[in-house]
């Protein structure tokens, strides 16, 4: 990594390197960025998070890593729940079961999980 590089700088749509690493399934990159202090809770302008993309892509290793890093901390279960909705839409049963076991609210209404 280049000394002085902004490891959490976002591009024009707000995606950070951590979000991109999650989207592409690069757990080693994601872990390195997290070890550099990058916010695992970062969201793009469209409110896309690394957790949301891990659920969407059915990347259970990254999903579990992000939850272990308490990526939902401070945002409550609605962030788990929005990822739960994504997993349901995509038919990812294993992801659904994991998120529910971690506290995702199964019967939340969509407006309860809208990102602010």
C-alpha positions, 0 to 999 in steps of 0.5 A, a space after each residue: 500500500 502506498 504510504 499516505 494513500 487514503 484507504 477509505 476514499 470513495 469514488 463518485 458514487 460513494 463506493 469505498 475500496 472496502 465496499 468494492 472488495 466485498 462486492 468482488 469477494 476479495 476477503 484478503 483485501 477486505 481484511 487488510 483494509 479493515 486492519 488499516 482502520 477503514 470503516 466497515 459500516 461505510 455506505 455509498 450514496 445509494 446506501 449500499 454497504 459491504 454487508 449488503 453486497 456480501 448478502 447479495 453475492 452470497 459470500 458467506 465468508 465475507 458476511 461472517 467476517 463483517 458481522 464479526 467486526 460488528 459492522 452493524 454496530 450503531 445502526 441496529 438490526 435494520 442493516 442486517 434486515 436490509 441484507 436479509 431482504 436482499 438474500 431473500 430476493 436472491 434466494 440465498 437460504 444459507 445467508 438468510 439463516 445466518 442473518 436471522 441467527 445474528 438478529 435480523 428482523 424477519 417481519 420488519 416492514 420495508 419503511 423500517 429498514 429504509 436507510 437514512 
